[in-house]
């Protein structure tokens, strides 16, 4: 019962905010399409952002370590925090090096993820297992393409991924807005 009430509450909020959803979705799609044309710039900005996150995380870990000095893991928290601060600072000062590292991580991620998907699909052979096999093969192919193109692929891969994600996320918001608007029109009282 609570799940239905929650779903109805969310639907009500979406009906009220469908215009904002639509505007945000369009902004994300336009930003993503523009980002495809400026993949290098998006890559650098994303890398600098990741560096900032690492520094912030490291500072929090160091603070945590000193706030709980009596804990057994004090030196682990301290060392981990200092390592995060150092890694983030290197990425900030040398974003192209950070781009290279993040690109290798992305390539490794796709290779490993794809291999697991292929093995999982082949070993389970559940209904529709061919889609899982194909999905895994595409992931492996992406990983190989990124890896084989490295370090040149570092200049565009991260930015392209972020831009494509923005396009799909924006389209998701546009579709939510359309559905919410149709729902609001269906629930509106008839005009006499």
N, CA, C and O of each residue as an XYZ file, in Angstrom:
768
protein
N       0.817     -1.190      0.000
C       0.000      0.000      0.000
C       0.865      1.260      0.000
O       0.577      2.223     -0.710
N       1.941      1.239      0.816
C       2.820      2.408      0.897
C       3.517      2.661     -0.431
O       3.774      3.809     -0.796
N       3.826      1.572     -1.163
C       4.496      1.730     -2.455
C       3.598      2.446     -3.449
O       4.070      3.274     -4.228
N       2.297      2.133     -3.432
C       1.339      2.793     -4.331
C       1.224      4.261     -3.962
O       1.192      5.124     -4.839
N       1.160      4.553     -2.651
C       1.077      5.940     -2.207
C       2.331      6.715     -2.626
O       2.239      7.858     -3.074
N       3.489      6.092     -2.479
C       4.742      6.743     -2.878
C       4.756      7.007     -4.377
O       5.132      8.093     -4.819
N       4.343      6.008     -5.160
C       4.308      6.166     -6.613
C       3.353      7.285     -7.011
O       3.667      8.081     -7.896
N       2.181      7.352     -6.361
C       1.209      8.408     -6.657
C       1.753      9.783     -6.276
O       1.533     10.766     -6.984
N       2.467      9.843     -5.147
C       3.059     11.122     -4.718
C       4.117     11.582     -5.712
O       4.178     12.759     -6.066
N       4.949     10.646     -6.159
C       5.982     10.989     -7.146
C       5.332     11.443     -8.455
O       5.759     12.429     -9.057
N       4.294     10.716     -8.892
C       3.595     11.094    -10.128
C       2.990     12.480     -9.995
O       3.024     13.267    -10.941
N       2.434     12.786     -8.820
C       1.865     14.118     -8.596
C       2.922     15.211     -8.678
O       2.693     16.262     -9.276
N       4.069     14.961     -8.080
C       5.161     15.936     -8.137
C       5.662     16.116     -9.569
O       5.971     17.231     -9.991
N       5.739     15.009    -10.311
C       6.195     15.102    -11.707
C       5.199     15.901    -12.540
O       5.602     16.682    -13.402
N       3.900     15.715    -12.293
C       2.899     16.479    -13.047
C       3.055     17.972    -12.779
O       2.909     18.795    -13.682
N       3.351     18.308    -11.530
C       3.520     19.728    -11.182
C       4.772     20.316    -11.832
O       4.784     21.489    -12.207
N       5.823     19.508    -11.966
C       7.130     20.019    -12.409
C       7.483     19.582    -13.817
O       8.661     19.585    -14.174
N       6.505     19.207    -14.631
C       6.825     18.679    -15.956
C       7.579     19.708    -16.802
O       8.438     19.327    -17.598
N       7.287     20.980    -16.653
C       7.980     22.014    -17.429
C       9.459     22.098    -17.077
O      10.311     22.259    -17.950
N       9.750     21.987    -15.779
C      11.152     22.006    -15.343
C      11.886     20.759    -15.827
O      13.042     20.833    -16.242
N      11.208     19.616    -15.770
C      11.806     18.386    -16.284
C      12.138     18.527    -17.764
O      13.215     18.136    -18.213
N      11.193     19.092    -18.515
C      11.392     19.275    -19.944
C      12.559     20.225    -20.216
O      13.418     19.942    -21.051
N      12.580     21.353    -19.503
C      13.658     22.330    -19.709
C      15.021     21.728    -19.361
O      15.985     21.902    -20.107
N      15.103     21.019    -18.227
C      16.365     20.403    -17.810
C      16.794     19.343    -18.821
O      17.974     19.242    -19.158
N      15.839     18.556    -19.302
C      16.153     17.535    -20.296
C      16.686     18.133    -21.581
O      17.671     17.646    -22.136
N      16.045     19.182    -22.056
C      16.504     19.841    -23.289
C      17.892     20.431    -23.084
O      18.753     20.321    -23.957
N      18.108     21.058    -21.928
C      19.427     21.630    -21.630
C      20.506     20.554    -21.626
O      21.594     20.770    -22.159
N      20.218     19.395    -21.031
C      21.198     18.309    -21.013
C      21.468     17.768    -22.414
O      22.617     17.499    -22.763
N      20.419     17.607    -23.216
C      20.608     17.106    -24.586
C      21.452     18.096    -25.384
O      22.403     17.694    -26.056
N      21.119     19.376    -25.319
C      21.885     20.395    -26.058
C      23.331     20.439    -25.560
O      24.269     20.508    -26.355
N      23.502     20.397    -24.232
C      24.860     20.384    -23.676
C      25.639     19.159    -24.098
O      26.830     19.251    -24.394
N      24.977     18.002    -24.131
C      25.639     16.775    -24.560
C      26.035     16.810    -26.018
O      27.134     16.385    -26.376
N      25.143     17.317    -26.871
C      25.468     17.424    -28.300
C      26.631     18.394    -28.494
O      27.544     18.123    -29.274
N      26.600     19.525    -27.784
C      27.720     20.472    -27.867
C      28.997     19.825    -27.336
O      30.078     20.037    -27.886
N      28.872     19.037    -26.270
C      30.029     18.369    -25.691
C      30.685     17.390    -26.642
O      31.897     17.185    -26.582
N      29.891     16.775    -27.530
C      30.485     15.876    -28.529
C      31.439     16.635    -29.440
O      32.445     16.084    -29.889
N      31.128     17.888    -29.713
C      32.004     18.703    -30.548
C      33.236     19.215    -29.812
O      34.226     19.602    -30.432
N      33.164     19.213    -28.500
C      34.279     19.702    -27.678
C      34.702     18.627    -26.684
O      34.856     18.897    -25.493
N      34.887     17.414    -27.178
C      35.178     16.273    -26.303
C      36.452     16.488    -25.491
O      36.522     16.069    -24.335
N      37.455     17.130    -26.074
C      38.694     17.366    -25.332
C      38.439     18.283    -24.142
O      38.885     17.996    -23.032
N      37.727     19.379    -24.364
C      37.443     20.320    -23.280
C      36.615     19.649    -22.181
O      36.881     19.845    -20.995
N      35.615     18.862    -22.575
C      34.797     18.151    -21.591
C      35.661     17.146    -20.831
O      35.487     16.965    -19.626
N      36.584     16.497    -21.526
C      37.490     15.548    -20.870
C      38.335     16.240    -19.814
O      38.482     15.728    -18.703
N      38.887     17.391    -20.146
C      39.736     18.116    -19.195
C      38.925     18.582    -17.995
O      39.356     18.421    -16.853
N      37.749     19.162    -18.246
C      36.906     19.638    -17.145
C      36.504     18.473    -16.243
O      36.534     18.602    -15.019
N      36.135     17.353    -16.825
C      35.752     16.179    -16.040
C      36.928     15.687    -15.205
O      36.755     15.331    -14.040
N      38.106     15.667    -15.785
C      39.290     15.204    -15.065
C      39.614     16.139    -13.902
O      39.960     15.678    -12.814
N      39.507     17.428    -14.120
C      39.759     18.394    -13.046
C      38.724     18.213    -11.934
O      39.058     18.305    -10.752
N      37.476     17.958    -12.311
C      36.431     17.710    -11.327
C      36.753     16.466    -10.498
O      36.609     16.480     -9.276
N      37.184     15.398    -11.154
C      37.555     14.170    -10.442
C      38.725     14.452     -9.496
O      38.748     13.953     -8.371
N      39.688     15.246     -9.947
C      40.800     15.624     -9.070
C      40.313     16.368     -7.842
O      40.786     16.125     -6.731
N      39.372     17.272     -8.042
C      38.791     18.002     -6.915
C      38.074     17.086     -5.936
O      38.172     17.255     -4.721
N      37.348     16.107     -6.483
C      36.671     15.135     -5.617
C      37.679     14.338     -4.800
O      37.457     14.079     -3.617
N      38.784     13.948     -5.428
C      39.813     13.199     -4.702
C      40.416     14.031     -3.574
O      40.633     13.521     -2.475
N      40.685     15.302     -3.839
C      41.241     16.176     -2.795
C      40.240     16.321     -1.650
O      40.609     16.206     -0.481
N      38.964     16.576     -1.990
C      37.947     16.732     -0.947
C      37.805     15.457     -0.127
O      37.718     15.506      1.099
N      37.782     14.325     -0.805
C      37.695     13.046     -0.105
C      38.905     12.844      0.797
O      38.759     12.411      1.940
N      40.086     13.150      0.301
C      41.301     12.997      1.094
C      41.293     13.866      2.332
O      41.685     13.417      3.410
N      40.853     15.104      2.191
C      40.775     16.012      3.341
C      39.818     15.440      4.389
O      40.114     15.463      5.584
N      38.675     14.929      3.939
C      37.714     14.346      4.877
C      38.301     13.121      5.583
O      38.067     12.925      6.775
N      39.055     12.308      4.864
C      39.685     11.136      5.477
C      40.723     11.548      6.521
O      40.804     10.939      7.588
N      41.507     12.566      6.225
C      42.517     13.042      7.191
C      41.819     13.600      8.425
O      42.233     13.317      9.549
N      40.776     14.381      8.233
C      40.011     14.912      9.375
C      39.445     13.752     10.191
O      39.517     13.748     11.420
N      38.885     12.780      9.495
C      38.329     11.603     10.172
C      39.406     10.883     10.986
O      39.163     10.465     12.118
N      40.576     10.747     10.408
C      41.669     10.060     11.106
C      42.018     10.785     12.401
O      42.180     10.144     13.439
N      42.135     12.118     12.358
C      42.522     12.856     13.547
C      41.389     12.978     14.564
O      41.645     13.128     15.759
N      40.138     12.915     14.102
C      39.015     12.958     15.039
C      38.886     11.647     15.808
O      38.321     11.613     16.901
N      39.411     10.575     15.234
C      39.294      9.258     15.864
C      40.682      8.625     15.999
O      40.911      7.497     15.562
N      41.596      9.372     16.608
C      42.974      8.916     16.734
C      43.102      7.610     17.498
O      44.048      6.858     17.265
N      42.203      7.328     18.377
C      42.312      6.127     19.203
C      41.866      4.871     18.454
O      42.088      3.753     18.919
N      41.244      5.059     17.308
C      40.795      3.896     16.539
C      42.005      3.144     16.013
O      43.067      3.722     15.782
N      41.827      1.864     15.831
C      42.916      1.005     15.380
C      43.389      1.402     13.975
O      44.580      1.288     13.684
N      42.499      1.858     13.111
C      42.864      2.157     11.730
C      43.330      3.581     11.489
O      43.269      4.056     10.355
N      43.790      4.273     12.514
C      44.190      5.675     12.377
C      45.158      5.885     11.218
O      44.932      6.749     10.371
N      46.221      5.112     11.175
C      47.244      5.311     10.147
C      46.730      4.949      8.750
O      47.155      5.539      7.757
N      45.815      3.980      8.678
C      45.226      3.645      7.379
C      44.373      4.793      6.852
O      44.453      5.150      5.676
N      43.542      5.377      7.745
C      42.738      6.529      7.331
C      43.637      7.697      6.934
O      43.407      8.352      5.917
N      44.654      7.950      7.740
C      45.573      9.055      7.473
C      46.304      8.839      6.150
O      46.363      9.743      5.316
N      46.859      7.646      5.959
C      47.595      7.344      4.737
C      46.666      7.415      3.514
O      47.028      7.988      2.487
N      45.477      6.832      3.635
C      44.524      6.871      2.525
C      44.118      8.287      2.175
O      44.004      8.633      0.999
N      43.902      9.103      3.185
C      43.543     10.500      2.940
C      44.653     11.270      2.262
O      44.411     12.014      1.311
N      45.889     11.093      2.754
C      47.028     11.792      2.148
C      47.266     11.321      0.715
O      47.627     12.114     -0.154
N      47.065     10.037      0.477
C      47.215      9.498     -0.875
C      46.161     10.096     -1.815
O      46.475     10.448     -2.952
N      44.925     10.209     -1.350
C      43.870     10.813     -2.167
C      44.159     12.277     -2.460
O      43.947     12.746     -3.578
N      44.643     12.996     -1.457
C      44.993     14.413     -1.668
C      46.107     14.528     -2.700
O      46.044     15.372     -3.594
N      47.124     13.683     -2.580
C      48.241     13.721     -3.536
C      47.773     13.388     -4.947
O      48.148     14.064     -5.905
N      46.946     12.338     -5.076
C      46.450     11.956     -6.408
C      45.601     13.073     -7.004
O      45.748     13.403     -8.181
N      44.717     13.654     -6.204
C      43.890     14.754     -6.686
C      44.716     15.964     -7.081
O      44.426     16.612     -8.086
N      45.748     16.275     -6.296
C      46.615     17.416     -6.614
C      47.369     17.183     -7.921
O      47.523     18.105     -8.722
N      47.839     15.955     -8.140
C      48.532     15.643     -9.398
C      47.583     15.824    -10.576
O      47.960     16.383    -11.606
N      46.351     15.348    -10.417
C      45.379     15.491    -11.506
C      45.072     16.961    -11.748
O      44.939     17.374    -12.900
N      44.957     17.757    -10.698
C      44.712     19.198    -10.866
C      45.870     19.883    -11.577
O      45.666     20.681    -12.492
N      47.080     19.566    -11.150
C      48.247     20.239    -11.718
C      48.589     19.731    -13.115
O      49.135     20.474    -13.931
N      48.271     18.474    -13.390
C      48.595     17.867    -14.680
C      47.386     17.101    -15.204
O      47.370     15.870    -15.198
N      46.368     17.844    -15.662
C      45.129     17.180    -16.075
C      45.312     16.219    -17.249
O      44.537     15.272    -17.384
N      46.304     16.432    -18.091
C      46.508     15.500    -19.208
C      47.000     14.139    -18.716
O      46.648     13.103    -19.281
N      47.813     14.148    -17.664
C      48.231     12.885    -17.046
C      47.008     12.199    -16.447
O      46.831     10.989    -16.585
N      46.173     12.983    -15.784
C      44.935     12.443    -15.216
C      44.027     11.869    -16.286
O      43.390     10.835    -16.083
N      43.967     12.542    -17.430
C      43.165     12.024    -18.549
C      43.663     10.657    -18.978
O      42.872      9.744    -19.216
N      44.968     10.521    -19.073
C      45.548      9.241    -19.469
C      45.204      8.137    -18.488
O      44.855      7.027    -18.891
N      45.301      8.438    -17.202
C      45.003      7.441    -16.170
C      43.520      7.072    -16.199
O      43.174      5.891    -16.177
N      42.645      8.078    -16.248
C      41.210      7.788    -16.283
C      40.818      7.004    -17.533
O      39.923      6.160    -17.485
N      41.479      7.280    -18.638
C      41.175      6.556    -19.874
C      41.594      5.094    -19.761
O      40.866      4.202    -20.197
N      42.758      4.849    -19.182
C      43.175      3.456    -18.965
C      42.230      2.731    -18.003
O      41.935      1.550    -18.188
N      41.763      3.433    -16.989
C      40.795      2.831    -16.077
C      39.498      2.495    -16.808
O      38.915      1.432    -16.590
N      39.046      3.409    -17.680
C      37.824      3.142    -18.448
C      38.018      1.938    -19.362
O      37.135      1.086    -19.458
N      39.163      1.859    -20.033
C      39.432      0.721    -20.915
C      39.442     -0.579    -20.118
O      38.851     -1.572    -20.542
N      40.107     -0.577    -18.974
C      40.160     -1.776    -18.129
C      38.775     -2.162    -17.641
O      38.420     -3.341    -17.619
N      37.999     -1.169    -17.253
C      36.634     -1.419    -16.785
C      35.812     -2.115    -17.868
O      35.150     -3.115    -17.592
N      35.850     -1.598    -19.093
C      35.072     -2.202    -20.173
C      35.555     -3.614    -20.505
O      34.745     -4.499    -20.780
N      36.861     -3.821    -20.478
C      37.391     -5.160    -20.757
C      36.929     -6.176    -19.714
O      36.446     -7.253    -20.064
N      37.077     -5.836    -18.446
C      36.708     -6.764    -17.380
C      35.194     -6.958    -17.329
O      34.715     -8.087    -17.228
N      34.447     -5.868    -17.399
C      32.990     -5.953    -17.373
C      32.477     -6.788    -18.543
O      31.604     -7.638    -18.370
N      33.020     -6.544    -19.727
C      32.603     -7.301    -20.904
C      32.914     -8.776    -20.771
O      32.097     -9.622    -21.135
N      34.092     -9.089    -20.252
C      34.463    -10.501    -20.062
C      33.495    -11.189    -19.103
O      33.062    -12.312    -19.360
N      33.151    -10.522    -17.998
C      32.198    -11.100    -17.052
C      30.826    -11.281    -17.692
O      30.158    -12.286    -17.450
N      30.404    -10.323    -18.503
C      29.103    -10.445    -19.167
C      29.089    -11.607    -20.151
O      28.110    -12.349    -20.229
N      30.170    -11.763    -20.900
C      30.258    -12.874    -21.862
C      30.219    -14.208    -21.129
O      29.438    -15.090    -21.485
N      31.057    -14.360    -20.107
C      31.107    -15.609    -19.357
C      29.753    -15.881    -18.695
O      29.272    -17.014    -18.715
N      29.144    -14.861    -18.116
C      27.846    -15.036    -17.467
C      26.770    -15.470    -18.447
O      25.970    -16.355    -18.145
N      26.750    -14.853    -19.614
C      25.732    -15.193    -20.614
C      25.932    -16.614    -21.138
O      24.972    -17.376    -21.257
N      27.178    -16.967    -21.452
C      27.457    -18.294    -22.007
C      27.208    -19.383    -20.964
O      26.685    -20.448    -21.292
N      27.578    -19.123    -19.721
C      27.418    -20.154    -18.694
C      25.968    -20.333    -18.263
O      25.574    -21.447    -17.919
N      25.169    -19.286    -18.269
C      23.789    -19.427    -17.802
C      22.821    -19.820    -18.912
O      21.863    -20.557    -18.675
N      23.067    -19.337    -20.103
C      22.198    -19.606    -21.264
C      20.711    -19.445    -20.921
O      19.872    -20.257    -21.312
N      20.420    -18.385    -20.187
C      19.036    -18.073    -19.845
C      18.307    -17.581    -21.096
O      18.953    -17.284    -22.101
N      16.991    -17.490    -21.056
C      16.279    -16.969    -22.233
C      16.815    -15.579    -22.600
O      16.931    -14.707    -21.739
N      17.130    -15.387    -23.837
C      17.692    -14.114    -24.299
C      19.166    -13.954    -23.985
O      19.679    -12.835    -24.003
N      19.858    -15.047    -23.699
C      21.268    -14.954    -23.318
C      22.130    -14.358    -24.421
O      23.207    -13.828    -24.146
N      21.678    -14.434    -25.647
C      22.434    -13.858    -26.764
C      22.600    -12.349    -26.638
O      23.617    -11.794    -27.054
N      21.583    -11.678    -26.052
C      21.691    -10.233    -25.842
C      22.791     -9.924    -24.832
O      23.556     -8.974    -25.002
N      22.860    -10.737    -23.781
C      23.928    -10.549    -22.794
C      25.296    -10.810    -23.388
O      26.266    -10.118    -23.079
N      25.364    -11.831    -24.256
C      26.621    -12.136    -24.947
C      27.022    -10.976    -25.853
O      28.184    -10.569    -25.883
N      26.050    -10.453    -26.587
C      26.340     -9.311    -27.463
C      26.752     -8.080    -26.684
O      27.672     -7.367    -27.085
N      26.073     -7.822    -25.564
C      26.399     -6.689    -24.715
C      27.822     -6.817    -24.194
O      28.580     -5.847    -24.196
N      28.189     -8.026    -23.744
C      29.545     -8.249    -23.250
C      30.584     -8.079    -24.345
O      31.652     -7.510    -24.119
N      30.259     -8.581    -25.547
C      31.199     -8.457    -26.664
C      31.425     -6.991    -27.030
O      32.548     -6.592    -27.337
N      30.355     -6.187    -26.998
C      30.495     -4.757    -27.298
C      31.359     -4.080    -26.237
O      32.195     -3.237    -26.564
N      31.163     -4.443    -24.966
C      31.981     -3.865    -23.894
C      33.452     -4.216    -24.076
O      34.320     -3.357    -23.919
N      33.736     -5.480    -24.408
C      35.120     -5.889    -24.651
C      35.689     -5.115    -25.835
O      36.825     -4.645    -25.776
N      34.921     -4.978    -26.897
C      35.374     -4.247    -28.084
C      35.676     -2.788    -27.738
O      36.696     -2.249    -28.167
N      34.792     -2.144    -26.960
C      35.049     -0.763    -26.538
C      36.349     -0.680    -25.741
O      37.173      0.204    -25.976
N      36.525     -1.593    -24.809
C      37.756     -1.598    -24.013
C      38.992     -1.757    -24.867
O      39.990     -1.066    -24.661
N      38.932     -2.673    -25.835
C      40.079     -2.883    -26.731
C      40.353     -1.657    -27.600
O      41.506     -1.277    -27.804
N      39.284     -1.042    -28.110
C      39.468      0.149    -28.943
C      40.101      1.290    -28.152
O      40.998      1.975    -28.641
N      39.627      1.482    -26.935
C      40.200      2.545    -26.094
C      41.649      2.218    -25.752
O      42.522      3.080    -25.851
N      41.902      0.989    -25.355
C      43.248      0.561    -24.963
C      44.225      0.677    -26.130
O      45.335      1.187    -25.975
N      43.799      0.196    -27.301
C      44.684      0.235    -28.471
C      44.937      1.656    -28.959
O      45.978      1.929    -29.557
N      44.006      2.554    -28.713
C      44.183      3.942    -29.132
C      44.892      4.808    -28.110
O      45.160      5.983    -28.361
N      45.200      4.225    -26.949
C      45.830      4.989    -25.879
C      47.269      5.300    -26.231
O      47.925      4.404    -26.761
N      47.821      6.456    -25.996
C      47.325      7.560    -25.183
C      46.491      8.578    -25.962
O      45.880      9.459    -25.357
N      46.456      8.472    -27.289
C      45.694      9.466    -28.075
C      44.217      9.455    -27.705
O      43.572     10.503    -27.716
N      43.671      8.283    -27.377
C      42.251      8.205    -27.029
C      41.944      8.982    -25.748
O      40.788      9.312    -25.486
N      42.969      9.274    -24.955
C      42.770     10.032    -23.719
C      42.231     11.422    -23.990
O      41.593     12.023    -23.126
N      42.482     11.931    -25.172
C      42.086     13.298    -25.490
C      40.593     13.440    -25.759
O      40.074     14.557    -25.753
N      39.894     12.337    -25.994
C      38.483     12.472    -26.343
C      37.544     11.475    -25.661
O      36.343     11.735    -25.583
N      38.047     10.351    -25.169
C      37.165      9.292    -24.662
C      36.308      9.763    -23.493
O      35.087      9.609    -23.529
N      36.914     10.326    -22.472
C      36.169     10.722    -21.274
C      35.117     11.766    -21.645
O      33.967     11.668    -21.215
N      35.496     12.746    -22.424
C      34.543     13.780    -22.846
C      33.400     13.220    -23.664
O      32.250     13.626    -23.498
N      33.717     12.283    -24.553
C      32.669     11.677    -25.364
C      31.711     10.886    -24.477
O      30.497     10.963    -24.667
N      32.228     10.132    -23.519
C      31.370      9.358    -22.618
C      30.456     10.284    -21.817
O      29.262     10.016    -21.685
N      31.011     11.365    -21.286
C      30.211     12.312    -20.506
C      29.143     12.943    -21.394
O      27.990     13.066    -20.980
N      29.511     13.344    -22.609
C      28.551     13.974    -23.521
C      27.430     13.006    -23.898
O      26.262     13.395    -23.921
N      27.769     11.758    -24.190
C      26.747     10.768    -24.538
C      25.836     10.513    -23.345
O      24.621     10.395    -23.504
N      26.411     10.429    -22.160
C      25.600     10.239    -20.960
C      24.647     11.419    -20.771
O      23.486     11.221    -20.413
N      25.122     12.639    -21.007
C      24.257     13.815    -20.896
C      23.096     13.742    -21.888
O      21.965     14.086    -21.546
N      23.370     13.300    -23.099
C      22.319     13.199    -24.114
C      21.254     12.193    -23.667
O      20.060     12.490    -23.712
N      21.682     11.015    -23.241
C      20.711      9.996    -22.830
C      19.963     10.408    -21.562
O      18.760     10.172    -21.452
N      20.653     11.011    -20.618
C      19.987     11.460    -19.396
C      19.009     12.584    -19.721
O      17.904     12.620    -19.181
N      19.405     13.494    -20.592
C      18.504     14.566    -21.014
C      17.267     14.021    -21.703
O      16.153     14.469    -21.432
N      17.457     13.053    -22.597
C      16.322     12.443    -23.286
C      15.396     11.752    -22.288
O      14.175     11.773    -22.446
N      15.984     11.139    -21.262
C      15.195     10.523    -20.201
C      14.293     11.564    -19.533
O      13.110     11.304    -19.313
N      14.841     12.739    -19.210
C      14.046     13.792    -18.582
C      12.975     14.331    -19.536
O      11.860     14.628    -19.108
N      13.302     14.456    -20.805
C      12.314     14.911    -21.787
C      11.140     13.928    -21.826
O       9.980     14.339    -21.806
N      11.445     12.643    -21.881
C      10.376     11.631    -21.931
C       9.566     11.617    -20.635
O       8.346     11.458    -20.676
N      10.227     11.783    -19.481
C       9.500     11.878    -18.221
C       8.562     13.076    -18.223
O       7.432     12.984    -17.744
N       9.028     14.200    -18.762
C       8.193     15.399    -18.835
C       6.982     15.168    -19.723
O       5.873     15.576    -19.379
N       7.184     14.517    -20.864
C       6.074     14.237    -21.782
C       5.055     13.326    -21.098
O       3.851     13.567    -21.184
N       5.536     12.281    -20.421
C       4.637     11.360    -19.719
C       3.909     12.090    -18.594
O       2.705     11.911    -18.414
N       4.635     12.911    -17.838
C       4.016     13.660    -16.740
C       2.977     14.642    -17.287
O       1.911     14.802    -16.693
N       3.267     15.284    -18.384
C       2.326     16.245    -18.986
C       1.073     15.528    -19.465
O      -0.037     16.015    -19.252
N       1.235     14.389    -20.103
C       0.070     13.614    -20.560
C      -0.758     13.166    -19.361
O      -1.988     13.167    -19.405
N      -0.066     12.782    -18.287
C      -0.791     12.380    -17.083
C      -1.550     13.529    -16.482
O      -2.660     13.349    -15.983
N      -0.966     14.720    -16.522
C      -1.652     15.908    -15.969
C      -2.850     16.261    -16.829
O      -3.893     16.647    -16.301
N      -2.722     16.138    -18.150
C      -3.843     16.435    -19.029
C      -4.964     15.415    -18.851
O      -6.140     15.767    -18.932
N      -4.610     14.162    -18.610
C      -5.624     13.111    -18.425
C      -6.370     13.289    -17.106
O      -7.537     12.915    -16.988
N      -5.688     13.862    -16.117
C      -6.321     14.014    -14.801
C      -6.987     15.365    -14.616
O      -7.642     15.596    -13.599
N      -6.830     16.265    -15.582
C      -7.438     17.590    -15.460
C      -8.949     17.467    -15.582
O      -9.454     16.643    -16.345
N      -9.676     18.301    -14.817
C     -11.142     18.241    -14.928
C     -11.595     18.731    -16.309
O     -10.962     19.607    -16.897
N     -12.686     18.168    -16.819
C     -13.150     18.579    -18.148
C     -13.601     20.046    -18.139
O     -14.150     20.535    -17.152
N     -13.359     20.725    -19.245
C     -13.725     22.132    -19.392
C     -15.112     22.182    -20.025
O     -15.343     21.549    -21.056
N     -16.043     22.931    -19.416
C     -17.415     23.039    -19.943
C     -17.643     24.354    -20.595
O     -18.738     24.615    -21.092
